Amino acid sequence: MHLHCYLWSGIGADLRNEAERRPPLPPADPGPFTASPLPPMRTCDWLLKPARRIDASPAALDDALAWLAERHRTNQSAFLRPADEARLGLDFRLETAREALHNGVDVQWGIWLIGGRFLTCGVVCCSPNRHAAYRCPAS
């Protein structure tokens, strides 16, 4: 198993466009899903997006956790509810992410930002993924 990291930040109201966030069932055209900049509804479906959407492919679990921590810290000044995030705590987020990824479970963090924006950071287990038998987008 290896990992891929994905990042999206945008207008939170755009997340209501579920048609672009769900891959269609065959034989429907997947183009609107794969072309959409929006994050997928299911974390594993990031693997269906083009490889250029991969923000990082960490070599080790600790590298994936460092990627998550850096994205969190970089956006901290824009958190809509910083007190709520402080109560949850980055250490707790990282601890649960470590356990999930160690067990082959994808991790997705979603945080509301000021100005109606939303941040989503995902680390997806690849080859294999526990929830879907997708090929690696980087291969």
C-alpha positions as semicolon CSV with decimal commas, in nm:
position;residue;x (nm);y (nm);z (nm)
1;M;0,000;0,000;0,000
2;H;0,108;0,358;-0,068
3;L;-0,055;0,695;-0,005
4;H;-0,172;0,996;-0,206
5;C;-0,261;1,335;-0,058
6;Y;-0,531;1,561;-0,200
7;L;-0,623;1,920;-0,122
8;W;-0,919;2,142;-0,209
9;S;-1,012;2,486;-0,084
10;G;-1,301;2,678;-0,226
11;I;-1,646;2,823;-0,174
12;G;-1,824;2,595;0,069
13;A;-2,162;2,636;-0,104
14;D;-2,012;2,469;-0,414
15;L;-2,001;2,142;-0,220
16;R;-2,378;2,117;-0,268
17;N;-2,313;2,025;-0,630
18;E;-2,324;1,653;-0,560
19;A;-2,356;1,560;-0,926
20;E;-1,994;1,667;-0,978
21;R;-1,885;1,500;-0,655
22;R;-2,007;1,147;-0,732
23;P;-1,867;0,929;-1,010
24;P;-2,149;0,812;-1,237
25;L;-2,235;0,448;-1,283
26;P;-2,117;0,297;-1,613
27;P;-2,185;0,348;-1,897
28;A;-2,240;0,716;-1,811
29;D;-1,967;0,966;-1,901
30;P;-1,733;1,022;-1,601
31;G;-1,607;1,347;-1,757
32;P;-1,803;1,590;-1,536
33;F;-1,679;1,410;-1,225
34;T;-1,315;1,380;-1,328
35;A;-1,300;1,737;-1,462
36;S;-1,463;1,893;-1,156
37;P;-1,228;2,066;-0,911
38;L;-1,465;1,971;-0,627
39;P;-1,365;1,700;-0,379
40;P;-1,553;1,372;-0,413
41;M;-1,822;1,262;-0,170
42;R;-1,629;0,943;-0,087
43;T;-1,264;0,989;0,002
44;C;-1,154;0,685;-0,201
45;D;-1,303;0,842;-0,515
46;W;-1,011;1,088;-0,523
47;L;-0,830;0,797;-0,692
48;L;-1,059;0,841;-0,995
49;K;-0,945;1,200;-1,044
50;P;-0,653;1,276;-1,280
51;A;-0,304;1,226;-1,135
52;R;-0,241;1,604;-1,154
53;R;-0,483;1,640;-0,859
54;I;-0,240;1,452;-0,632
55;D;-0,078;1,712;-0,406
56;A;0,178;1,471;-0,258
57;S;0,263;1,101;-0,254
58;P;0,438;1,053;0,079
59;A;0,689;0,773;0,109
60;A;0,588;0,690;0,467
61;L;0,302;0,733;0,709
62;D;0,492;0,999;0,906
63;D;0,534;1,200;0,585
64;A;0,158;1,188;0,524
65;L;0,094;1,308;0,878
66;A;0,344;1,590;0,829
67;W;0,159;1,689;0,510
68;L;-0,173;1,700;0,701
69;A;-0,019;1,899;0,986
70;E;0,134;2,152;0,746
71;R;-0,198;2,207;0,564
72;H;-0,369;2,254;0,901
73;R;-0,109;2,502;1,026
74;T;-0,100;2,693;0,696
75;N;-0,476;2,758;0,710
76;Q;-0,507;2,808;1,086
77;S;-0,537;3,187;1,064
78;A;-0,844;3,147;0,839
79;F;-1,037;2,895;1,054
80;L;-1,396;3,009;1,096
81;R;-1,414;2,863;1,448
82;P;-1,059;2,856;1,585
83;A;-1,178;2,781;1,940
84;D;-1,356;2,467;1,818
85;E;-1,045;2,356;1,630
86;A;-0,832;2,425;1,939
87;R;-1,063;2,209;2,151
88;L;-1,031;1,924;1,903
89;G;-0,659;1,985;1,866
90;L;-0,414;1,905;1,592
91;D;-0,249;1,636;1,807
92;F;-0,580;1,448;1,836
93;R;-0,643;1,485;1,462
94;L;-0,298;1,346;1,386
95;E;-0,332;1,063;1,637
96;T;-0,660;0,943;1,483
97;A;-0,521;0,989;1,131
98;R;-0,218;0,773;1,221
99;E;-0,440;0,495;1,351
100;A;-0,674;0,509;1,050
101;L;-0,399;0,512;0,787
102;H;-0,204;0,239;0,969
103;N;-0,518;0,024;0,936
104;G;-0,569;0,110;0,568
105;V;-0,852;0,359;0,623
106;D;-0,855;0,684;0,425
107;V;-0,846;1,015;0,614
108;Q;-1,040;1,325;0,518
109;W;-1,035;1,651;0,715
110;G;-1,288;1,921;0,642
111;I;-1,266;2,264;0,803
112;W;-1,479;2,574;0,749
113;L;-1,278;2,888;0,681
114;I;-1,374;3,254;0,701
115;G;-1,561;3,405;0,408
116;G;-1,772;3,095;0,344
117;R;-1,473;2,895;0,226
118;F;-1,405;2,529;0,302
119;L;-1,080;2,334;0,323
120;T;-1,056;1,962;0,267
121;C;-0,736;1,759;0,306
122;G;-0,742;1,390;0,223
123;V;-0,491;1,109;0,248
124;V;-0,599;0,809;0,045
125;C;-0,467;0,456;0,071
126;C;-0,380;0,319;-0,272
127;S;-0,304;-0,026;-0,411
128;P;-0,509;-0,149;-0,241
129;N;-0,785;0,078;-0,115
130;R;-1,018;-0,087;0,134
131;H;-1,333;0,073;-0,012
132;A;-1,280;0,049;-0,388
133;A;-1,072;-0,152;-0,632
134;Y;-0,939;0,146;-0,827
135;R;-0,611;0,153;-1,013
136;C;-0,344;0,391;-0,893
137;P;-0,392;0,728;-1,069
138;A;-0,015;0,782;-1,075
139;S;0,056;0,461;-1,270
